[in-house]
Amino acid sequence: MQLQITDEVSQLKAVILGTAQSNGPTPKIEDCYDPKSKIHVAAGTYPLEADMVKEMEAVAAVFEKYNVKVYRPEIIQDYNQIFSRDIAFVIDDKLVKANILPDRDREYEAIQYVIDQIDPEKVIVLPEECHIEGGDVMPWGDYIFVGTYSGDDYSQFITARTNTDAVIALQENFPDKVVKSFELRKSNTDPKENALHLDCCFQPLGNGKAIIHKNGFLVESEYEWLVDLFGKQNLFEITKEEMYNMNSNVFSISENVVISEQNFTRLNSWLRENGFVVEEVPYAEIAKQEGLLRCSTMPLIRA
């Protein structure tokens, strides 16, 4: 397999879509990886497997409509395998194995059959001290945008997923790119004050547009850098509530086609006004785990 990913919006040809099958029982609060899941476990509203399977199949149907080759993880009994973006990511023609939370290591094993189709020299395994997840990494032409957290209290945040060591390692592995990092706001308890990954508060789209949430960025000048790059007139600024509902976590099939959650009324209207074809799917149950469409997809080839 010849990998090719240089941005977030070129025509999608092949993708790994996670699976909600055999997702396991509702976790205990202390076993949750993010504050939003904790809230739903406590409230008794944590999503049911059957509902999440139905939502993911709706996305698979959209991919089929656009002739995208879809790979799914091998099923591991009673194991959450929805968020395939976290476990690896592609930049140019290389796949980088993410160093994720140790409890999630088996998720990578479940896509080994895909990895086996890639030239081993094109698979990068980062050193152990590099913590990184694919939701924090966005190839964008000459840039690689990376969400990070470099505070001294990094180890106290289960929501801090990408560290400075990983940012440096990306620059070393992709010397021709400009690796631009962004400090993200983290909270273990309040999902409205927590940008779990960069794609929870920012998402580039086709036609020079992007979605952004200012409060997700810890450093205002880094937020302003993105505003200057894209132009304020091209940005859809989402509210704290919309960030909580994962409005920035949509997924582009091409420059003009975006998969979005059906309840994102304000965003979907703006997208259509700006010339996008919006493929609406139900994804509100999966969103309860602080992840959405970009989180559950890992692109392999874009034309």
C-alpha positions as CSV (number, residue, x, y, z in Angstrom):
1,M,0.0,0.0,0.0
2,Q,1.3,3.4,-1.0
3,L,0.3,5.9,1.7
4,Q,-0.3,9.5,0.8
5,I,-1.6,12.2,3.2
6,T,-0.5,15.8,2.9
7,D,-3.5,17.6,4.3
8,E,-7.0,17.3,5.8
9,V,-9.1,17.8,2.7
10,S,-7.7,16.2,-0.5
11,Q,-9.9,13.5,-2.1
12,L,-10.1,10.5,0.3
13,K,-9.2,7.1,-1.3
14,A,-8.6,4.9,1.8
15,V,-9.4,5.1,5.5
16,I,-9.5,3.1,8.7
17,L,-12.8,3.5,10.4
18,G,-13.0,2.4,14.0
19,T,-15.6,-0.1,15.2
20,A,-18.1,-0.1,18.1
21,Q,-18.8,-3.8,17.9
22,S,-18.0,-5.7,21.2
23,N,-17.3,-2.3,22.8
24,G,-17.6,-3.8,26.3
25,P,-19.7,-2.8,29.3
26,T,-20.1,0.8,30.6
27,P,-16.8,1.7,32.2
28,K,-16.4,2.7,35.9
29,I,-16.0,6.4,36.4
30,E,-12.4,5.9,37.6
31,D,-11.6,4.0,34.4
32,C,-12.7,6.8,32.0
33,Y,-10.0,8.6,29.9
34,D,-11.8,12.0,29.6
35,P,-14.2,14.2,31.7
36,K,-17.1,13.9,29.3
37,S,-17.3,10.2,29.5
38,K,-17.2,10.5,33.3
39,I,-20.2,12.8,33.3
40,H,-22.3,10.4,31.2
41,V,-21.3,7.4,33.2
42,A,-22.3,9.2,36.4
43,A,-25.6,10.3,34.8
44,G,-26.5,6.9,33.5
45,T,-26.4,8.2,29.9
46,Y,-23.3,6.5,28.6
47,P,-23.9,5.4,25.0
48,L,-25.1,1.9,24.3
49,E,-23.1,-0.4,21.9
50,A,-26.1,-0.9,19.5
51,D,-26.6,2.8,19.1
52,M,-22.9,3.4,18.4
53,V,-22.7,0.6,15.9
54,K,-25.6,2.1,14.0
55,E,-23.9,5.6,14.0
56,M,-20.6,4.2,12.7
57,E,-22.4,2.2,9.9
58,A,-24.0,5.5,8.8
59,V,-20.5,6.8,8.2
60,A,-19.4,3.6,6.5
61,A,-22.4,4.1,4.1
62,V,-21.2,7.7,3.2
63,F,-17.7,6.3,2.5
64,E,-19.2,3.7,0.2
65,K,-21.2,6.4,-1.6
66,Y,-17.9,8.2,-2.4
67,N,-16.0,5.0,-3.4
68,V,-13.6,5.2,-0.4
69,K,-11.8,2.0,0.5
70,V,-12.6,1.3,4.2
71,Y,-10.6,-0.8,6.5
72,R,-12.0,-1.8,10.0
73,P,-10.1,-3.0,13.0
74,E,-10.2,-6.7,13.9
75,I,-12.7,-7.1,16.7
76,I,-11.3,-7.5,20.2
77,Q,-13.9,-8.8,22.7
78,D,-15.2,-6.2,25.1
79,Y,-12.7,-3.5,24.0
80,N,-13.3,0.1,22.9
81,Q,-12.0,0.4,19.3
82,I,-13.9,3.4,18.1
83,F,-11.2,6.1,17.9
84,S,-8.8,4.8,15.3
85,R,-7.3,8.3,14.9
86,D,-5.6,8.1,18.2
87,I,-3.5,5.0,17.5
88,A,-1.6,6.0,14.4
89,F,-1.5,8.7,11.7
90,V,-0.1,9.2,8.2
91,I,2.1,12.1,7.1
92,D,3.1,12.1,3.4
93,D,4.0,8.4,2.7
94,K,4.8,7.4,6.3
95,L,2.7,6.0,9.1
96,V,3.6,7.0,12.6
97,K,2.6,4.7,15.4
98,A,1.2,6.8,18.2
99,N,2.3,6.4,21.8
100,I,-1.1,6.3,23.4
101,L,-2.3,5.5,26.9
102,P,-0.9,2.1,27.9
103,D,-4.4,0.7,28.5
104,R,-5.1,1.1,24.8
105,D,-2.1,-0.7,23.2
106,R,-4.2,-3.5,21.8
107,E,-6.1,-1.1,19.5
108,Y,-2.9,-0.9,17.3
109,E,-2.6,-4.7,17.2
110,A,-6.1,-4.8,15.7
111,I,-5.0,-2.9,12.6
112,Q,-1.8,-4.9,12.2
113,Y,-3.2,-6.5,9.0
114,V,-3.3,-3.0,7.5
115,I,0.2,-2.1,8.7
116,D,1.5,-5.4,7.2
117,Q,0.5,-4.0,3.7
118,I,2.9,-1.0,4.2
119,D,6.6,-0.9,3.5
120,P,8.2,-1.4,6.9
121,E,10.6,1.4,6.2
122,K,7.7,3.7,6.0
123,V,6.4,2.9,9.5
124,I,7.8,5.1,12.2
125,V,7.8,4.0,15.9
126,L,8.7,7.0,18.2
127,P,10.8,6.6,21.4
128,E,8.8,5.7,24.5
129,E,9.1,9.1,26.0
130,C,7.2,10.7,23.1
131,H,3.5,10.7,24.1
132,I,1.4,11.5,21.1
133,E,-2.1,10.8,19.6
134,G,-3.4,11.3,16.1
135,G,-6.1,13.7,17.2
136,D,-3.4,16.2,18.0
137,V,-1.6,15.9,14.6
138,M,-2.8,17.6,11.4
139,P,-0.7,17.6,8.2
140,W,-1.4,20.8,6.3
141,G,0.8,21.3,3.2
142,D,4.2,22.5,4.4
143,Y,3.0,22.5,8.0
144,I,2.3,19.9,10.6
145,F,0.0,21.4,13.2
146,V,0.3,19.7,16.6
147,G,-1.7,20.1,19.8
148,T,0.3,19.8,22.9
149,Y,0.6,20.6,26.6
150,S,4.0,21.4,28.1
151,G,3.1,22.5,31.6
152,D,5.1,21.1,34.6
153,D,1.8,19.4,35.7
154,Y,1.5,17.4,32.4
155,S,1.6,14.1,34.3
156,Q,-1.4,15.1,36.3
157,F,-3.7,15.4,33.3
158,I,-5.0,12.2,31.8
159,T,-6.3,14.6,29.1
160,A,-2.8,15.7,28.1
161,R,-2.0,13.3,25.3
162,T,0.9,14.9,23.3
163,N,4.1,16.1,24.9
164,T,7.1,18.3,23.9
165,D,9.3,15.3,23.2
166,A,6.8,14.1,20.6
167,V,6.7,17.5,18.9
168,I,10.5,17.5,18.7
169,A,10.5,13.9,17.3
170,L,8.0,14.9,14.5
171,Q,10.3,17.8,13.5
172,E,13.3,15.3,13.3
173,N,11.3,12.8,11.3
174,F,9.9,15.4,8.9
175,P,12.7,17.9,8.5
176,D,11.1,19.5,5.3
177,K,7.9,20.4,7.2
178,V,7.3,23.3,9.7
179,V,6.0,21.7,12.9
180,K,3.8,24.3,14.5
181,S,2.6,23.4,18.0
182,F,-0.3,24.8,20.0
183,E,-0.7,24.7,23.7
184,L,-4.2,23.4,24.5
185,R,-6.4,24.0,27.6
186,K,-6.7,20.9,29.7
187,S,-9.1,19.8,32.5
188,N,-9.6,16.3,34.0
189,T,-13.1,17.3,35.3
190,D,-14.7,20.0,33.1
191,P,-15.2,19.0,29.4
192,K,-16.1,22.6,28.5
193,E,-12.7,23.7,29.6
194,N,-10.8,20.8,28.0
195,A,-9.5,20.5,24.5
196,L,-8.6,16.8,24.5
197,H,-6.9,17.0,21.2
198,L,-6.2,19.8,18.6
199,D,-9.2,18.6,16.5
200,C,-11.5,19.3,19.5
201,C,-11.0,23.1,19.0
202,F,-9.7,23.5,15.4
203,Q,-10.3,21.9,12.0
204,P,-9.1,23.0,8.6
205,L,-11.6,22.6,5.8
206,G,-11.5,22.9,2.0
207,N,-11.6,26.2,0.1
208,G,-9.4,27.9,2.7
209,K,-12.0,27.7,5.5
210,A,-11.6,26.3,9.1
211,I,-13.5,25.8,12.3
212,I,-12.0,27.1,15.5
213,H,-12.7,27.7,19.3
214,K,-10.6,30.4,20.9
215,N,-10.8,29.1,24.5
216,G,-9.3,25.8,23.5
217,F,-6.0,27.5,23.1
218,L,-3.9,28.4,26.2
219,V,-1.8,30.9,24.4
220,E,-3.7,33.7,22.6
221,S,-0.9,34.5,20.2
222,E,-1.0,30.9,18.9
223,Y,-4.7,31.2,18.3
224,E,-4.1,34.5,16.5
225,W,-1.4,32.9,14.3
226,L,-4.1,30.5,12.9
227,V,-6.5,33.5,12.5
228,D,-3.9,35.3,10.5
229,L,-3.1,32.2,8.4
230,F,-6.7,31.4,7.4
231,G,-8.1,34.9,7.6
232,K,-10.9,35.8,10.1
233,Q,-13.5,35.9,7.3
234,N,-12.8,32.2,6.6
235,L,-13.2,31.0,10.1
236,F,-16.3,29.5,11.8
237,E,-15.9,30.4,15.5
238,I,-17.7,27.9,17.7
239,T,-19.0,28.5,21.2
240,K,-18.0,26.6,24.3
241,E,-21.2,24.6,24.1
242,E,-20.5,23.7,20.4
243,M,-17.0,22.7,21.3
244,Y,-18.4,20.5,24.1
245,N,-20.7,18.9,21.4
246,M,-17.6,18.4,19.2
247,N,-18.6,20.8,16.4
248,S,-15.0,21.1,15.2
249,N,-14.6,17.3,14.9
250,V,-16.0,16.9,11.4
251,F,-14.3,15.0,8.6
252,S,-13.6,16.0,5.0
253,I,-13.9,13.5,2.2
254,S,-12.7,16.2,-0.3
255,E,-12.3,19.9,-0.7
256,N,-16.0,20.3,-1.0
257,V,-17.6,17.3,0.9
258,V,-17.8,17.2,4.7
259,I,-19.3,14.6,7.0
260,S,-20.9,16.3,9.9
261,E,-23.2,15.5,12.8
262,Q,-26.9,16.0,12.0
263,N,-27.5,18.2,15.1
264,F,-24.8,20.8,14.2
265,T,-27.5,23.1,12.8
266,R,-25.5,26.4,12.8
267,L,-22.3,24.8,11.5
268,N,-24.0,22.8,8.8
269,S,-25.9,25.9,7.5
270,W,-22.6,27.8,7.4
271,L,-20.9,25.0,5.5
272,R,-23.7,24.9,2.9
273,E,-23.7,28.7,2.6
274,N,-20.0,28.4,1.8
275,G,-20.4,25.9,-1.0
276,F,-19.8,22.6,0.9
277,V,-21.8,19.4,0.4
278,V,-22.7,18.3,3.9
279,E,-23.2,14.6,4.5
280,E,-25.1,14.6,7.8
281,V,-25.0,11.5,10.0
282,P,-26.2,10.7,13.6
283,Y,-23.1,10.7,15.9
284,A,-24.4,12.2,19.1
285,E,-24.0,9.0,21.1
286,I,-20.3,8.5,20.1
287,A,-19.8,12.2,21.0
288,K,-20.5,11.4,24.6
289,Q,-17.0,9.9,24.8
290,E,-15.4,13.2,23.8
291,G,-14.7,12.1,20.2
292,L,-16.5,12.4,16.9
293,L,-16.0,12.0,13.2
294,R,-12.3,12.9,12.8
295,C,-11.5,10.9,16.0
296,S,-13.0,7.7,14.6
297,T,-11.3,7.9,11.1
298,M,-7.7,7.5,10.2
299,P,-7.0,8.4,6.6
300,L,-4.4,6.4,4.7
301,I,-4.6,7.7,1.1
302,R,-5.7,11.1,-0.2
303,A,-5.3,11.8,-4.0
